[in-house]
Amino acid sequence: VMGRLRSVELCPTNEAATLEAELFDGTQGVTLIWLGRRRIPGIEPGRTIKVRGRMAERNGQKVLYNPYYELQSPVS
């Protein structure tokens, strides 16, 4: 899936922090979740990325846990 990150937020819990980002590909959003991460350089709102992994469902929404990602170069 390739799209633009709409939001990125740290979701701390008692056990481990997770970094969550909403990726929009033009049709519907996918929530990206990196377990145990507080920050990933380049993962920021407005950035275009390409991700892949096993799609899951959480509360009726598509989710990718610990996806493989490629940051796309900004268009000049």
C-alpha positions as CSV (number, residue, x, y, z in Angstrom):
1,V,0.0,0.0,0.0
2,M,1.3,3.4,-0.9
3,G,-0.1,6.6,0.5
4,R,0.3,9.7,2.7
5,L,0.5,9.7,6.4
6,R,-2.4,11.7,7.9
7,S,-1.4,11.5,11.5
8,V,1.3,10.0,13.7
9,E,1.1,9.6,17.5
10,L,2.8,7.9,20.4
11,C,0.4,5.7,22.4
12,P,2.1,4.9,25.7
13,T,0.6,2.1,27.8
14,N,1.7,0.5,31.0
15,E,3.5,-2.3,29.2
16,A,5.1,-0.9,26.1
17,A,4.8,2.2,23.9
18,T,3.4,1.9,20.4
19,L,3.8,4.4,17.5
20,E,0.6,4.6,15.4
21,A,0.1,6.3,12.1
22,E,-2.9,6.7,9.8
23,L,-2.0,6.0,6.1
24,F,-4.4,7.2,3.5
25,D,-4.1,5.7,0.0
26,G,-7.0,7.6,-1.7
27,T,-9.6,5.0,-1.0
28,Q,-9.6,4.2,2.7
29,G,-7.3,4.5,5.7
30,V,-5.0,1.9,7.2
31,T,-3.6,2.2,10.7
32,L,0.1,1.4,10.9
33,I,1.3,0.2,14.4
34,W,4.9,-0.3,15.4
35,L,5.1,-2.1,18.7
36,G,7.7,-1.0,21.2
37,R,8.7,2.1,19.2
38,R,8.5,5.7,20.4
39,R,9.8,7.4,17.2
40,I,10.9,6.4,13.7
41,P,12.9,9.0,11.7
42,G,11.0,10.1,8.6
43,I,7.6,8.8,9.9
44,E,5.8,12.1,10.1
45,P,2.4,13.6,9.0
46,G,2.4,14.5,5.3
47,R,5.1,12.0,4.3
48,T,4.4,9.6,1.5
49,I,5.4,6.0,2.3
50,K,5.0,2.5,0.8
51,V,4.2,-0.3,3.3
52,R,3.7,-4.0,3.2
53,G,2.8,-6.7,5.6
54,R,0.0,-8.9,6.7
55,M,-3.3,-7.0,6.9
56,A,-5.3,-7.4,10.1
57,E,-8.6,-6.0,11.4
58,R,-9.0,-4.1,14.7
59,N,-12.4,-2.6,15.7
60,G,-13.5,-2.9,12.1
61,Q,-10.5,-1.0,10.6
62,K,-7.6,-2.3,8.6
63,V,-4.3,-2.5,10.6
64,L,-0.7,-3.4,9.7
65,Y,1.5,-4.3,12.7
66,N,5.2,-3.6,12.4
67,P,5.0,-3.1,8.6
68,Y,8.0,-3.1,6.3
69,Y,8.1,0.5,5.0
70,E,9.9,2.6,2.4
71,L,10.0,6.4,2.7
72,Q,9.3,8.0,-0.7
73,S,11.3,10.9,-1.9
74,P,9.4,14.2,-1.8
75,V,8.3,15.4,-5.3
76,S,10.2,18.6,-6.3
